[in-house]
Amino acid sequence: MIEDLKSRLEGAFADAEVAVDGEGNRFEIHLVSAAFDGLTRVKRQQAVYAVIGDLI
């Protein structure tokens, strides 16, 4: 699951620095990307959920 999450995020945010940690049904994602410049926290979260929503 960790590799699936990381792979999807790296594919969606080409310049991203991605770190995923966790197990079971709890994961922590650290994602840094220029794609988030100027976006609110909610818009950044929505962008991430749009990519991985079906996995969580």
N, C-alpha and C positions, 0 to 999 in steps of 0.2 A: 504494500500500500504506500509506503514512504516513497519508493521509487516511482510509482505511478503519479503521485502528487507532484513530486519534483520534476518529472519529465513533462507533465502538462504545463506547469508553470513556466519552465524554461522555454517551452515551445511558444507559449502565448506572449511572454515578455522577454524578447530576444536579448536584451542587455542586462537581464536580471541577475542579481546575486541571490541564490535561493538556498535556504537551509530548512530542512524538515526533520522534526524529531517527534517521537511519540510511539504509542502502541495501543492496541485494542481500538477503542473509539475516541481516544483523546490525542490530538496532534497539535504541535506548535509550529507555526510557519513564520520564518523571517524572510521577507521578500523586499529587496531594494531594486527599484527600477525608475528610470527617467520617465516612464509612462505615467507615473503617479504625480509628476510635477504639476502643481496647480490644482490638484483634486482634493476635495475634502476627505476626511477619514471615512465617511460613509461611502463615497464614490469609489475610493480605493478598495474597500471591502467588497462592494458590489462587483467590481471588476474581477477580483479574485474568485468570488463565488460563482461568477458566470463561467469560469474555466473549470472549476473543480466541484461544482455543486452536486453533480450526479454521483460523485464518489463519497460524499459525506451525508 
